Amino acid sequence: MTIDSVPPTKNNTMALLGMIAGIIADVALLTACCMLPVVGQIFAIIFGIAALIFGFIGRKQIKESDGEEGGDGMALAALITGGIGVVLGLIGLILTLGVLGLAWADMM
């Protein structure tokens, strides 16, 4: 009785890095809500953009690998979390700077 083993596919590094960057972007958004508004929002935007780039590159590499690499779910997670980080980070930054601008104008 022999068991034919199929070697496990390795996960794409870009997909993994993108997913990590997306998670960091979303954690930075939580930080922006509670402690550091502008800094957290800027970090969310930067890491969100990185997650989008890594996610797109990772998905392309996975499709071109003909099944040798896995991690399409991680690349998709990178795209989703990165997109959330960029969009909500920009909205939060615009609102925060708008409120600060109005407060500064009232002080003058």
Stockholm file with secondary structure:
# STOCKHOLM 1.0

chainA/1-108         MTIDSVPPTKNNTMALLGMIAGIIADVALLTACCMLPVVGQIFAIIFGIAALIFGFIGRKQIKESDGEEGGDGMALAALITGGIGVVLGLIGLILTLGVLGLAWADMM
#=GR chainA/1-108 SS CCCCCCCCCEECHHHHHHHHHHHHHHHHHHHHHHTCHHHHHHHHHHHHHHHHHHHHHHHHHHHHTTTSEECHHHHHHHHHHHHHHHHHHHHHHHHHHHHHHHHHHHHC
#=GC SS_cons         CCCCCCCCCEECHHHHHHHHHHHHHHHHHHHHHHTCHHHHHHHHHHHHHHHHHHHHHHHHHHHHTTTSEECHHHHHHHHHHHHHHHHHHHHHHHHHHHHHHHHHHHHC
//
